[in-house]
């Protein structure tokens, strides 16, 4: 975005992405994951074992808590008025020893602001131009210059991921 468009665009106070239905992933908070510094993304055996142990032991960390679990992308933009809501959340302990908390924390705390009818993906809601079809996510490079120029001053404030900082200067020439 150009500087003036950016200032106008961000008059909206909240750019948080939500998935349409996050109920299948509620285990991320309800189960106990003992190794919080271990990267288990994509390690299905580890995740399956943890889920099975939690089920056998009847662990549900959300039981008796007023928590409306939500999920979305971990990138977001909010007005500073929302910071106290995030920092003073009364059930903060539920985010300890969880799985990929960065994709649930903001959405769960700010669930009251979730749009009723979601008609786009969570990255678009968060104003991020992200391509999951060509990569995990796709890394934009110099060959994608025209594509990135086409999304300048649109609903996207940021492109994710870009491998060359000089590409930004090329976009705005």
N, C-alpha and C positions, 0 to 999 in steps of 0.2 A: 504494500500500500504506500501511496505517497503520504507525506507527513500530514497534509491537511485532511486527506481522506481518513487516515488513521485516527486523528482526533475526533472527527465527526462520527466515525464508526463506533468508537468506544464510548459513546455516550450511553449505550446500553450497558447496564451494570454487571451483566453476568453472561459469560461464555463458558458453559460447562456442558460436556457431552454426556449423554445418557444412552444406554442401550434400551431397546424397546422392552425386553423382558429379561431381567437379570436373576430371576428366581432359581434357575438351574445352577447358578454359581454362588449361592448363599453359603455354601460350605466354606468359602474363603474366610468368612468371619465366624461361622458357627463351630467349626472344627479348630482344634488346637494344633498348630504347626510348631514343633519344638525348636527348630533350627532357623532363627530369624535372619541369620547372616549367610545362609546357604542359598545359592541360586538353583531353584528346582524347576524353573520354566522349561517345559518340554520333557521333563523326566516323569513319564507316566507311571512307571513302577513305584517311584517314591511317593508320588501324590496318591496313587491307589492304595498303597500300604497305609499311609497316614489316614486316609478316609476310612479304611476298613477298621483300623484300631479305634478311631474315634466312634465309629458306629457300634462296635462291640462294647465299648465302655459307656455308651449312651451319652457321649459328650455333645452338648449343645450350648455353646457360649452365649447364644442370643436368647435362650430361654429366660423368661421373666424379665426381659429388658424391652423397653419400648424403642425398638430400632426398626426402621424401614430400610432394609438393605437395598442398595442401588449400586450399579456398576457403569463405568464408561471409560473413556480414554484418560490417561493420567495428565494430559496437558489441559490447562484451563486458564482463563483470564477472568478476574473478578474485581469489582470496585472495592476499595478499602473498607466500605461499610460492612462487608461480609466477613472480614477477618475476625472480629470478635465471636461470630457464630462458629467459625472453625476452631479458634483457639480455646473457647470456653465450652466446648461440647461436653455435656455431662457424662456420656458413656465412652470417653476416650480410651479406656482400657480394652475395649473390644477390638481395637486395632493392633494390639500387641500380639505377637505370635500368630499372625495370619498369613494368608497366601496372596501376594500381589496387592497389598493394601493401597498402593498408589493408584490403583484403578477403582477403588471403592470408597476411600476416605471422603473426598470432597462431595461426591455424589450422594453418599449416605447422609452426611451432615446437612447438606443443602437440598434434600429431597423435596421439600415443600415448593421449590422453585422449578421442579422438573416440568417440562411442557406436557400438556395433556395428550396431544396428538403428535407423536414423533414421526416426522415424514422424511428424515434424513439420518445419516449415520452419526455416531458420536463424535468423530473427528470434525465433521462439518459443523456440528453444534458448538464445538469448542473453537471454531474459526481456524482450523488447521487443515491445510491442503496436504493430504496424506494418501499415497497410492499403495494399497495392500494387494492389488491384483498383480503387479509386476515385481513385488518383493515383500519383505517382511520387516519393515516397510521398504519400499523402493527408495533408492538413493538417487536424487536428481543430480544431473551433471550438466556440462556445457552443451551436450546434444539435446537437452530438454529446454533450452533457452526460449524458444518460441512458445512452448506449452506454458512455461511459467509466466511469460509476458501476458498471455491470455487471461491469467487469473489475477492480475494486478488490479486493485481497486474493485474487488468483488467481495463475496462473503468470507473470503479467506484472509486472515491477517498474517499468517505464518505458513511457510512451506516446511514440511518435514519429510525427509532429511535432505540436506544439501551438502555435497562433499567438497565444494570449493567456494570460499567466501568471495572471490572475485566475480562469481556469477551474479551476485547481488548488484554490483556496479553495472554489469552488462544489461541486466533487466531494466534498469532505470535510465539508460542512455537515451 
